[in-house]
């Protein structure tokens, strides 16, 4: 039976085939889907990071061209004055240790930082009520608390206003490492995005009850760590970054870098057997040549169904 993940992959591949785009465009499309759909990064954050990547490409080309601004501009069809501004921006960031607008392969700060901040600002100790909402009788409060999961962290429940205030504090802390011109206000759209991501990731639970005029929110984890598909998504992002680095070394004809690609057809009944055999071959090969004091190397490989002709 096909899983939801399988269906999503099939839909993604069909959409890409319908676009009739080239390999470079597929890289960008997969990158956007990985960062935004799987990594949870905002649309604006992804665009900012893409702009930073383009600026850094210009900066590295400028260095390769011996500091020739005009030639760098010719290569990328950019006005020399704009190239100069980009060079100055990147150099200033590097010299002063400032942060350029980039994406992290980890979850956004508000997912990682919320459990600690919640427990610090709104702690709860056994024997005391978790709910401080006004207007509830003791029996009503106890009824709601009895419906909560047993393994909640030691933090009290927050009403909607307290939860929004906590998001504001998180937003401020998430931008402390940025220069003032890079910081952004907390808009209603961004607030709703953060709220949704916290609920969607099961970091926070929303408690609805006919006894309440507005929902309550409970901290569900003492620390946020992605699991299942999300954990695999972050592993994928790290693997892709490493693969790009290896392929750049291959393009530059650096020694001891090898590119491998095999295209073949397999009997569907033998797919599991073939992959298991490949896994064993790779382990045996690595064990054979491993030496404790040797040069560090990495073998990175993915095998699967062929969606595009190569």
N, C-alpha and C positions, 0 to 999 in steps of 0.2 A: 504494500500500500504506500502511495506517495505521501511524504510528509509535507507540512506547510513550507519548510525550508526548500524542499525539492521543487514545489510549485512556484515559489518566489524566484528561484534560480531559472526555471524554465521561462517564466514571464520576462525576466530581465534579459535573457538571451534572445528571445523573440523580439523584444523591443529594440535591441541593438541591431539585430539583423534587418529589421524594418527601416532603421535609420540609414543603412547602407554607408556607414562611416568607415574610415581607415583605421589602421592600428593605433596611430597616435591619438586619434579621437577616442578610441575604445579605452586607452589608458586613462585619459582624463575623465571619461564617464564612469569607469569602474572606481577611480579614485574618489570622485564626488559621492558615489553611492556608498562606498566603504566608510568615508569620513562622516557623512551626514546621516545615512540610514542606520549604519551599524555603530559608528562611533558616537552618535548623538550630538555632533557639532552643529551649531547654527548655520543657516544660509549665509548670513553676513560674515561670520567668523571664517567660513570656508573661502569666501571671496577675498577677504583680507589676507588670508594665508597664501592664496594663489597669487595675489599681487606681490607679496613679499618674495615668493619663489621666483617670479619674473624679474624682480629687482635684483635678486642675488645672482641670477643668471647673467644679467647685464654687468654686475660688479665683477664677477669672475672673468668674464670676457674682457673687460677693461684691463684687468691685471695681466691676462694672457697677451694682450696687444700692447704691452709695455706702457700702459697709462695713456694710450691714444684715444681721446674722447671722440674725435670725429670718425675714426674708423669703427669704433664700437657702435656709434650711432648708425653708420651705414649698414652694418651687419644686421641690425634689428629694426631698421627704418624708424629710428627715434631721433628727434631733434637734439643736437649737441647740448643745448642748454638743459634739456630734460635729463639727458645722460649725466651731466654734471651734477644736477640736483640729486639724482638717485645715488651717485657715487658718494656724495657728501653725507647723505642720510645713512647709508650702510656703514661708511667709515666711522661716523660719529657713534652709531650704535655699538660697533665693535670696540672702539677705543674707550668708550665710557661704560661698557658692560650693560648697555640698555637692551631691552627686549623688543625685537621686531614682532609683528603680528603673525604668529605661527600657530599651528595646531599641535596638540599633544596626542601621543598615541594612547594616553591614559584617558579615563573618564574626565569630563569637565570638573573644575574645582568644586562646584556646588554639590556634586555627588560624593566626592571624596571628603570634603571638609564638613559637610552637614552633621554627620553622626557625632563627631567630637564637639562641635560648637553647641549642638542641642543639649548634650549631656552636661556641658559646662555651664550653660546659661539657665537650663531648666531641669535640674536634677530631681530625682525621685528616690525616696528611701522606703523600704517595706514598712507597712503599718500606717503610712500616710496616704491620703487620697491622690490618685493620679490626675483627677479632673478638678480644676479650680473654677469651672464655669459657674457663673451666678445664675440663680433661678431654678436650680435643680434641688429636689429634696434628696436627703441622704439615701433613701431607698432607690430612687431613680439613678443616682450616681453609681451606687453599688451594682445595679442591674446592668449598666453600660460597661462598667469595669469587669464584670463577670464574663462578658462576651468577648473580651480581648484575648489574644493569644497569650499563652503562658510564658513564652520566651522573649518577651519584649525587653529591650535594654532599660537600665535604670534612669528613665527620663519621663517626666509627666506629659500628659496630652496637652496639645495647644489648640486654641480656637483659631478661626480663620485669620483674625487680625494679628494674633501673636505669630502665626505661621508666616504671614506676609512680612512681618517685621524681621523675622529670622532670615528670610530670603534677602531682604535689603542688606542686612549685616554681611551675609555671605557674598553678595555682589560687591560690596566695598572691599572685602578682604581678597576677593579673586582678582582685583585690579591694582593691588598695592605695589606689585612689581612693575607695573607699566608707568611710562612717563605720562604727565598730565594730558598731553595732546592725544594720547592713545586711549584714554579712559572714555567710557561711554555711559550715559545715564541709564538708569533702570526704567525702561519703558514698560507700559502695560503688556505689550506683546512679549517682551523678554521675560517679564514676571510669570506670565502664563506658560511660557516655554519651560522655564525652570521648574515650576510647579508640576507640569505634566511629566517632565523627565524624572523627577523624584518619585512620583507615584508609579510611573511606568516601570521603573527599575526595581520596584518593591523596596526601596530605601525608606519610604514613608507610606503609611496606610491611612486611608480616609475612612473615618468612622461616621456613618450615617445612622440616625435613629429617630423614630417619631417623637422621642422625648426631647429632641434638640431642635432649636430654631435655625441653627447653622451647623455644618459638619465640624467634627473634631479631627485632629491629625495626630498620629502616633508614630514615633520613631521605631522602625522595624529591625534595624541592624546596628550593632555597635561600630561596625566599619563596613564601608562599601567595597565590594569586590565583585566584578562581573562574573557571571557563571554561565555555563552552557554556551549558546550561540554567541553571546556578547564576548565571552572570554576568548572564543575561537576567532572572533572578528578582530580583536586587538592583536592576537598572535599573527593573524593574516597581514595586518598592517606592518608589523615589524618585519615579517618575512619578505614582504614586497620591497620594503626599503632596503633590506640587505641584498635582495636579488638585483635591484637597480645598481647598487654599488658594485656588485660582481660583474654585471654586464658592461658597466662603464670601464672597468679594468680590462675586460676582454676587448672592447673597442680600441682601447689604448695599447693593446698588444703587450700588456704586462706579463711577466713570466709566471708560470704555474697557475694560470687561470684557464679554465676549460668550459666551453659551452657545449651542451649536449641536447639533442632533440631527436626523438624517434617517433615516427608516425606509423601506426599499424592498426590492424583490425583483429579483434579477439572474439572467440566464441563466448557468448554471454554466460554460458554455464561454467566457464573457466575463469571468469574475471576475478573472483575472490582468491582462487588458487594462484593466479598470476601475480596479484598484488602482494600476497603473503610471501611468495617466492622472491619477489623483488626486494621486499623489506629485509628478508634474511640475507640476500646477497649483499646489500648495502652494509648491514651490520658486520658481516664477515670481512668485507673489503676494508672497512674502517679499522676493525680489530687487527687485521693483518699488518697494516702500515702504521698504526699508532705507536708512538714512542714518547715516553714521558718528557724527555728533554728536546723534542723535535720542534720544528716550526709549526705554529698554529695554522690550521686550515679548516675550512667548512665545506660540507657538501650539502647543498640545498636542492630539494627536488619535489615536484608535484606531478602526479599522474592521475588522469581521469578521462572522462568522455571528451571527444573532439567536437567542439561546437562550431569552429571556424576552420576553413581550409587553410593550410600552411604550405 
